[in-house]
Amino acid sequence: MKELLTNFLNSIGFAWWVEVVTDAPRCTYYFGPFLNSAEAEYAKPGYIEDLEREGAQNIRVVVKRCKPGELTLYDEKLDVIGRGASLASPFA
């Protein structure tokens, strides 16, 4: 029953999701859906821990109601530019 309600809320954009944005790699991840914000908050540390183990940097997390079109968004152009900028010498 809970899964049905969660799926219904998700279909109308009222389910809760954990949105995680990282700078390296430049990605946005969505984890969910959850029935309420408390469930999403409870799951949040596990997602952060997994990404830290994978080497993600500058992790920012927010719990919000949304309906993501994709679960992982990777900005390859910004990721390559960001890496190039960090490797470039400020004196060049």
N, C-alpha and C positions, 0 to 999 in steps of 0.2 A: 504494500500500500504506500509506504514512504517513497519507494522508487517511482511509482506512478505519479505521485504528487510532485516530486522533484522534476521529473520529465515534463510534466505539464507546465510548471513554473518556468522551466528552461525554454520551452517552446514559445512562451509569451515574453521572454526576456526578464523574468523576475527571480530567476535562480541566482544563487550567490556563487561567485568564482574567486579564486585566488589568482591575481595577476602578478607575475614576477617579471621585472625588467632587469636585464643585465647589460653591462657595458662591454664585457669581453667574455663571450662573443656578444655582439649587439643583437639581442633577442628579446622578444616578449613571449612569455609562456602563460598559458591559461590552464589552471587545474580546477576541475569541478565536473559537473555542477553539484552544489550543496543546497540543502533545503533551507538552511538559515546561516546567518553570519557566524554563529558560535561554532558550528561544525567546520566551517571554512577556517576559522581562526585556529581550531584545534589541529587541523591538518597542516597548517602553514609551516611549522618548524621542520617537518619531514621533507618538504619540497626544497626548502632553503639548504638543508643539510646535503641533499642529493646534488644540488647544483654546486655547492662549495666543494664537494668531493670531486666533481668533474672539472674543477678549476675556474668556474665562473667568477667574475670580479664585479665589484660595485653592484651588489644585489639589492634591489628595491622591491618591496612587496606591499600590495594593497588588497584588501578584501572588498569586493564590490558586486553590485548587481549589474549584470550585463549579459549579452548573448554573443560570445565571440564567434566570428565566422571561421577562424582557423585557431588551432590550439597552440601552434608555434609560429611566430613571425620572426624571420631572420632577415636583417638588413645587410646584405653582403656588401653593398657599396659603402655604407657608413663604417662597416667593420674593417674593410680594407683601408679606407681613408684614415680611420682612427689608429690603426696599427702603424701606418706609414708616418703619420704625424708624430707618434710617440718615438719612432726610431730616428726621425730626422734630427739633425743637430741644429740647435738654435743659432749657431754661428755660420751656417752654410749659406 
